[in-house]
Amino acid sequence: MATIDTSPPLLPPGRILLTLVALMTSTACYIADWNESHIYNHTWPGHAKFHNGQTMSMGLLLGVAALYYIYREPLRVDLPPPAPLSSSTATTTTTVKAQALSANRDSAVADPHTLAHLQHLRQRAALANLNTVALLNSLYWITQLSAHWYPQVTAFDPVPGSARFGEHQDPHLQKKLDVSFFAVTAAGWWLERRRIGRGDF
């Protein structure tokens, strides 16, 4: 059965932005937390470290899942099967039958309504895929932003014995990062949506 597939440009601008956020989602939590400020902080109880580990694993998997949807295989749509041969051609040779099948398939491909329908299906699938990427890229940063409003939460803990103990930290740094990554995701989503809308996918 014939198929129609498409191979979008490997690195259009929107895809680059979405890729950067996915990579940061997977790695930033380990860069920030795999040290004495979090997982090796001796003042933290074990259960706090348990949830810190959960958060790091969640960030890793969200980023990997987003990368999968960003670079998954192009959509393939099966064309309608060729119409059956009439009884008058049932006794023709194998070669003539093959030619008739090919002609029917080519006619299906050339039909404007069929092509428009297939393009519409591909476009809907590409948009659904893009929305999935935007959701996966946003969840970690949205949930981190929401954490600021839980009771007795602080953006940073002191690190006893560390050279950084007492060092001034911007109390709004985490919020700025959350909003920034969400904004980059939104920009990447908008650029990709425009590209898909033009049929360039």
C-alpha positions in Angstrom: 0.0 0.0 0.0 1.3 3.4 -0.9 2.1 5.9 1.7 2.7 9.6 2.0 5.3 10.8 4.5 7.2 14.0 5.2 10.6 14.9 6.6 10.5 18.4 8.2 13.6 20.5 8.3 15.9 19.0 11.0 16.5 22.2 13.0 14.0 25.0 12.3 14.1 27.8 14.9 11.0 26.6 16.9 12.4 23.1 17.2 15.7 24.4 18.4 14.0 26.4 21.2 11.9 23.4 22.3 15.0 21.2 22.2 16.9 23.6 24.5 14.1 23.6 27.0 13.9 19.8 26.9 17.6 19.4 27.5 17.5 21.9 30.4 14.6 20.1 31.9 16.5 16.9 31.9 19.8 18.2 33.2 19.2 21.4 35.2 17.7 19.7 38.2 20.9 17.5 38.5 23.2 20.4 38.0 21.4 22.4 40.7 20.6 19.7 43.2 23.3 17.0 43.0 25.5 18.7 45.5 25.7 19.8 49.2 22.9 22.3 48.7 20.3 19.5 48.2 20.9 15.8 48.0 24.1 15.9 50.1 22.8 18.6 52.5 23.4 17.1 56.0 20.6 19.3 57.5 18.0 17.7 55.3 16.0 14.7 56.6 15.9 11.6 54.5 12.3 12.1 53.4 13.1 15.6 52.0 16.0 13.9 50.0 13.5 11.3 48.8 11.3 13.9 47.3 14.3 15.7 45.9 15.2 12.5 44.1 11.7 12.1 42.8 11.8 15.7 41.4 15.1 15.1 39.6 13.9 11.8 38.1 10.7 13.5 37.0 12.6 16.3 35.3 14.8 13.8 33.5 11.9 11.8 32.2 9.9 14.8 31.2 12.8 16.1 29.1 13.5 12.8 27.5 9.8 12.3 26.6 9.7 15.8 25.1 12.8 15.0 23.0 11.1 11.9 21.7 8.1 13.8 20.5 10.3 16.6 19.0 12.3 14.1 16.9 9.9 11.2 16.4 9.5 9.7 12.9 7.5 11.7 10.3 3.8 10.8 10.1 3.0 8.2 7.4 -0.5 8.1 6.0 -1.7 5.1 4.1 -3.4 5.9 0.8 -6.8 4.3 0.0 -6.5 0.8 -1.5 -7.0 0.6 -5.2 -10.4 -0.1 -6.6 -11.1 -3.8 -7.4 -10.7 -4.8 -11.1 -13.9 -5.3 -13.0 -14.9 -8.8 -14.2 -14.0 -7.9 -17.8 -10.3 -7.6 -16.8 -10.3 -10.7 -14.6 -8.8 -12.8 -17.3 -6.0 -10.4 -18.3 -2.4 -11.2 -17.8 -0.5 -10.6 -14.6 1.3 -7.7 -16.2 -1.9 -5.9 -17.2 -3.4 -6.4 -13.8 -0.3 -4.8 -12.2 -0.6 -1.9 -14.5 -4.3 -1.5 -13.6 -3.5 -1.5 -9.9 -0.8 1.0 -10.4 -3.1 3.3 -12.4 -5.8 3.1 -9.7 -3.3 4.0 -7.0 -1.8 6.9 -9.0 -5.4 8.2 -9.6 -6.0 8.1 -5.8 -2.8 10.1 -5.2 -3.6 12.6 -7.8 -7.2 13.2 -6.6 -7.3 16.7 -5.1 -9.8 15.7 -2.4 -7.7 12.8 -1.3 -4.5 14.9 -1.2 -6.3 17.6 0.8 -7.7 15.1 3.3 -4.3 13.5 3.8 -2.6 16.9 4.3 -5.3 17.8 6.8 -4.7 14.5 8.7 -0.9 15.1 8.7 -1.4 18.7 9.9 -3.7 17.7 12.8 -1.3 15.0 13.8 1.7 17.4 13.7 -0.2 20.0 15.8 -1.2 17.3 18.4 2.5 16.2 18.5 3.6 19.9 19.0 1.0 20.4 21.8 2.4 17.3 23.6 5.9 18.7 23.4 4.8 22.0 24.8 3.0 20.3 27.7 6.0 18.1 28.6 8.4 21.0 28.4 6.2 23.2 30.6 5.1 20.8 33.4 8.4 20.8 35.4 8.7 24.6 35.3 5.1 25.3 36.1 5.1 22.9 39.1 8.3 24.4 40.3 6.8 27.9 40.1 3.7 26.6 42.0 6.0 25.3 44.9 6.6 28.9 46.0 3.1 29.1 47.4 3.2 26.1 49.6 3.5 26.7 53.4 7.0 27.4 54.9 8.8 27.1 51.6 12.1 28.9 50.9 13.8 29.2 47.5 17.2 28.4 49.0 18.6 26.6 52.1 21.8 27.6 53.8 24.7 25.1 53.3 26.6 24.7 56.6 30.3 24.4 56.2 30.2 25.5 52.6 31.9 28.5 51.1 28.6 29.5 49.9 27.1 29.6 53.4 25.6 33.0 53.9 26.1 34.0 50.3 23.3 36.2 49.1 20.9 34.5 46.7 18.3 36.2 44.7 15.0 35.0 46.4 13.3 35.3 43.0 15.9 33.5 40.9 13.8 30.3 40.7 10.7 32.2 39.6 12.7 34.0 36.9 14.0 30.7 35.6 10.5 29.2 35.6 9.0 32.1 33.7 12.0 32.2 31.3 11.8 28.5 30.3 8.0 28.7 30.0 8.4 31.8 27.7 11.0 30.0 25.5 8.7 27.0 25.3 5.8 29.3 24.2 8.0 30.9 21.6 9.1 27.6 20.2 5.5 26.4 20.1 4.4 29.5 18.3 7.1 29.2 15.7 6.4 25.6 15.1 2.7 26.2 14.9 3.3 28.8 12.2 5.5 26.4 10.3 2.9 23.6 10.4 0.2 26.0 9.4 2.2 26.8 6.2 2.4 23.1 5.4 6.1 23.0 6.0 6.2 19.8 8.0 
